[in-house]
Amino acid sequence: MQTSRKNQTVLFAFLMVASLFFIWGFCHAMLDVLNKHFQNILHVSKTQSGFIQTSVFGAYFLLALPSALLIRRIGYQKGILLGLVVVAAGAFLFVPAGLWFKTFWSFLFALFVLSSGLACIETAANPYVTVLGPKDGAAARLSVAQAFNSVAYIIAPTVGGALIFGKRHEVGTPVEFGGLLIPYVVLGCVVLVVFGVFWFIQLPVIDDASTNPDAAEDASVHRAPLSRQPHFTFGIVTQFLYIAAQVGVNAFAVNYILENAITKDASGATVMDSLFSWYGTITGAATPEATAAYVITIAMVLYAAGRFSGAAITKIIRPNLLLSLYGIANCAIIAIVMADIKHVSWLVLPFCWLFMSIMFPFIFAMSLRNLGERTKLAASFQIMSIVGGAIAPPLMGWLADQYHSMAICFILPLIGFVATTLYGFAYPRLLEKSRLAV
């Protein structure tokens, strides 16, 4: 009876924390349409629009370690509450940015504040899920939690397509951000409701020493410093490169789809891919940008499907091997994208999200395995590695501006997927080296 009650408590805690994954999934997925929106409305270059991701993931880099140190003092639950307050503040800052300032940099500031809160939440929630049960199931458990994140990724591009790209902006008319403000004001209100729920519930207190009650004596816990545990250090590098790949693909997917699906013939007339045109018609898209955003919605459905199925597949295939197989698949997809086969390559790009689906949670959980009481600190370094997402988009934007082609800039995501593939194959040897390290 007591065991059953404990299992119910753990399940409730898992579901409550997993709901947070939806919040930051929505925030991240909205970035995928902001790049093109600001290029259109505020007339910033692709290089400049890449700083949207820099403001977001730069906040992760700056705030992850302080968040981890704070969470070590106040606990997971209070860390989550603090993060929610900051996220709400950042969401509501979109109101003055859109109504009064109306500058690119005012929106970047709002995104930075919002993302500072997300950094605190993720620093608490990701490691909490990994230790909320048996260590062998950590990767699958985190993948399931991340599936809530994926549901938000499905909704956000649809919202962006309808509200942000819902009508054309005529040159010379006053800039209006009403469609952009609505989702962020609603987000702020929802976050405050979630804050109220977390204020009244009580999450189980987890001893970071291990999921094992005798963790202090657990021989599986690695004793060497984090810097001498290659499964962790290589995991940090791999996560950095993978996040650079993921965020880079996300940031310029709309640009790439538009460039590949809409071309000009020898006479200079615009030629739109027939399937792209048909999809815009059945979705009721007001603009080609909206159609491209709805294509990303399909990609996010694949992303969610990959998250749910990935956890199930680990019962048959080891997580590290599955990570490598998915990495190989994405290398092939990006190669086709870089080949830039007009009216064809854009159809292949959405499948990249299917194979990206498991990468973050698997790398995260694999790199934190057997770290005992240092799990929180190690998790903060994993969150800091997300700074890869701050660096890749401006570089990709610069390449696109220099070479006047979106295809060439996908060389950076290719590097990230190659690194992910190699980490998966090398993981068993890296883990053994960590066990023997002193």
LUMRO-420577 format. One record per residue (C-alpha): x, y, z. Coordinates in steps of 0.5 Angstrom, whole numbers. Each point is the difference from the previous one (the first is absolute). Layout:
// residues N
      x      y      z
      X      Y      Z
...
END
This chain:
// residues 438
      x      y      z
      0      0      0
      6      5      2
      3     -2     -7
     -6      1     -4
     -1      7      4
      7      2     -2
      0     -2     -7
     -6      5     -1
      3      5      4
      6     -1     -5
     -4      0     -6
     -4      6      2
      7      4      1
      2     -2     -7
     -6      2     -3
      0      7      3
      7      1     -1
     -1     -2     -8
     -5      5      0
      6      5      0
      3     -3     -6
     -6      2     -4
      1      8      2
      7      0     -2
     -2     -4     -6
     -5      5     -2
      5      6      1
      6     -4     -4
     -5     -1     -6
     -2      7      0
      7      2     -2
     -1     -4     -7
     -4      5     -2
      3      6      3
      6      0     -4
     -4      1     -7
     -5      5      3
      5      5      3
      4     -1     -7
     -7      2     -4
     -3      5      5
      7      4      3
      4     -2     -6
      6     -3      4
      5     -4     -4
      0     -8      1
      6      1      4
     -3      5      5
     -6     -4      0
      4     -6      3
      1      4      6
     -7     -2      2
      3     -7      2
      6      4      3
     -4      4      5
     -4     -7      2
      6     -5      0
      5      5      3
     -5      1      6
      1     -8      1
      7      1      0
      1      6      5
     -6     -3      5
      1     -7      0
      6     -1      5
     -3      6      4
     -7     -4      0
      3     -7      2
      4      3      6
     -7      4      2
     -4     -7     -1
      6     -3      4
     -2      4      6
     -8      1     -1
     -2     -7     -3
     -3     -1     -7
     -7      2      2
      2      7      2
      5      1     -6
     -6     -2     -5
     -5      5      4
      6      6     -1
      1     -2     -7
     -8      0     -2
      0      7      3
      6      3     -5
     -4     -4     -6
     -6      4      2
      4      6      0
      3     -1     -6
     -6     -1     -4
     -4      6      3
      6      4     -3
     -2     -1     -7
     -6      5      1
      5      6      1
      5     -3     -5
     -6      0     -5
     -5      6      2
      6      5      1
      7     -2     -1
     -1     -4     -7
      7     -1     -1
      4     -7     -1
      4      1      6
     -6      1      5
     -3     -7     -2
      7     -3      1
      0      3      7
     -7     -3      1
      3     -7     -2
      6      1      4
     -4      1      6
     -5     -6     -2
      6     -5     -1
      3      2      6
     -6     -3      4
      0     -6     -5
      7     -1      2
     -2     -1      7
     -5     -4     -1
      4     -5     -5
      5      0      5
     -5     -3      5
     -4     -4     -4
      4     -4     -5
      5     -3      6
     -6     -1      4
     -4     -5     -5
      7     -4     -1
      0     -1      8
     -7     -1      1
      0     -8     -1
      5     -5     -2
      6      2     -4
      0     -5     -5
     -7      3     -3
      3      8      1
      1      1     -8
     -7     -3     -1
     -3      4      6
      3      6     -3
     -2     -1     -7
     -8     -1      2
      1      6      4
      3      4     -6
     -6     -3     -4
     -5      6      4
      5      4     -3
     -1     -2     -7
     -7      1      1
      1      7      1
      5      0     -6
     -6     -2     -4
     -5      5      2
      5      6      0
      1      0     -8
     -7      0     -1
     -1      6      5
      5      4     -4
     -2     -2     -7
     -7      2      2
      1      7      5
      7      2     -2
      0     -2     -8
     -8      1      0
      0      6     -4
      5      4     -5
      4      6      2
      0      5     -5
      6      4     -1
     -1      7      3
     -5     -1      4
      1      0      8
      3     -6      3
     -5     -4      5
      2     -5      4
     -7     -2      3
      0     -7     -3
      7     -1      3
     -3      2      7
     -6     -4      1
      4     -7      1
      5      3      5
     -5      3      4
     -4     -6      0
      6     -4      2
      2      5      6
     -7     -1      3
      0     -8     -1
      7      0      3
     -3      4      6
     -5     -5      1
      5     -6      0
      4      4      5
     -6      0      4
     -1     -8      0
      7     -1      1
      0      5      6
     -5     -5      3
      2     -7     -1
      6     -3      3
      5     -4     -5
      4     -6      3
      6      2      3
      6     -4     -4
      7     -1      3
      5      1     -6
      5     -5      3
     -4     -5     -4
     -7     -3     -2
      3     -5      5
     -2      1      7
      7     -3      2
      3      5     -5
      6      1      4
      2     -7      0
     -2     -1     -7
      6     -3     -4
     -3      3     -7
      1      7      2
      6      3     -3
      5      3      5
      5      4     -5
     -1      7     -1
     -5      2     -5
      6      2     -5
      3     -7      0
     -6     -3     -2
      0      0     -7
     -8     -3     -1
     -1      7      3
      5      5     -3
     -2     -3     -7
     -7      0      1
      1      8      2
      3      1     -7
     -5     -5     -4
     -5      4      3
      3      7     -2
      0     -2     -7
     -6     -4      0
     -4      6      3
      4      5     -5
     -3     -5     -6
     -7      0      3
     -1      7      1
      4      2     -7
     -5     -5     -3
     -6      3      3
      2      7     -1
      0      0     -7
     -4     -5     -2
     -6      5     -2
      6      3     -5
      2     -6     -3
     -7     -3     -1
     -2      7     -4
      7      0     -4
     -1     -7     -2
     -7      0     -1
     -1      6     -4
      5      2     -6
      1      4     -6
      0     -2     -7
      5      2     -5
     -5      6     -2
      0      2      7
     -7     -2      2
     -2     -3      7
     -1     -8     -1
     -3     -3      7
      0     -7      1
     -6     -3     -1
     -1     -4      6
      2      6      4
     -5      4     -3
     -5     -6      1
      2      0      7
     -1      7      1
     -7      0     -3
     -3     -6      4
      3      4      7
     -3      6     -2
      7      4      0
      0      7     -1
      7      1     -2
      6     -5     -3
      3      1      7
     -6     -3      4
      0     -6     -5
      7     -1      2
     -2      1      7
     -5     -5      0
      5     -5     -4
      4      1      7
     -6     -3      3
      0     -6     -3
      8     -1      2
     -2      1      7
     -6     -5     -1
      6     -5     -2
      4      3      6
     -5     -2      5
     -1     -7     -3
      7     -1      0
      1      2      8
     -6     -5      2
      3     -6     -5
      7      1      2
     -2     -1      7
     -3     -7     -2
      5     -2     -5
      6      1      6
     -4     -7      3
      3     -3     -7
      6      4     -2
      5      3      5
      0      8      1
      7      1     -2
     -1     -4     -7
     -7      3     -1
      3      7      1
      6     -2     -6
     -5     -3     -4
     -5      6      0
      7      4     -1
      1     -3     -6
     -7      1     -3
      1      7      1
      7      1     -3
     -4     -3     -6
     -5      5      0
      4      6      1
      4     -3     -6
     -6      1     -4
     -2      6      2
      7      3     -1
      0     -3     -7
     -6      5     -1
     -4     -4     -5
     -6      6     -2
     -7     -2      2
      3     -7      3
      5      1      6
     -6      4      4
     -4     -6      0
      6     -4      3
      1      5      6
     -5     -1      4
      2     -7      2
      6      3      3
     -4      1      6
     -2     -7      0
      7     -2      2
      2      6      4
     -6     -2      5
      4     -4      4
      7      3      0
     -1      5      6
     -3     -4      5
      5     -6     -2
      6      4      0
     -2      3      7
     -2     -6      3
      6     -4     -2
      5      5      2
     -3      1      7
      0     -8      1
      4     -2      7
      1      7      2
     -3     -1      7
      0      7      4
      3      4     -6
     -6     -1     -4
     -3      7      1
      7      3     -1
      1     -4     -6
     -7      1     -3
      2      8      0
      6     -1     -4
     -5     -4     -5
     -5      6      0
      6      5     -1
      2     -5     -6
     -6      3     -3
      4      6     -2
      1     -3     -7
     -7      2     -2
      3      7      1
      6     -1     -4
     -3     -4     -6
     -6      5     -3
      5      6     -1
      5     -4     -3
     -5     -3     -5
     -3      7     -1
      6      2     -2
      2     -5     -5
     -7      1     -3
      1      7     -1
      7     -1     -2
     -2     -6     -5
     -7      3     -2
     -2     -8      2
     -3     -3      6
      2     -7     -3
      8      1      2
     -2      3      7
     -2     -7      2
      7     -3      0
      0      2      8
     -6     -4      1
      4     -6     -3
      5      1      4
     -4     -1      6
     -3     -6     -2
      6     -3     -2
      2      1      7
     -6     -3      3
      1     -6     -4
      7     -1      3
     -2      1      7
     -5     -5      0
      5     -6     -3
      5      2      5
     -4      1      6
      1     -7      3
      8      1      0
     -1      7      2
     -4     -3      6
      5     -5      2
      5      5      0
     -4      4      5
     -1     -6      4
      8     -1      0
      2      7      1
      3      3      7
END
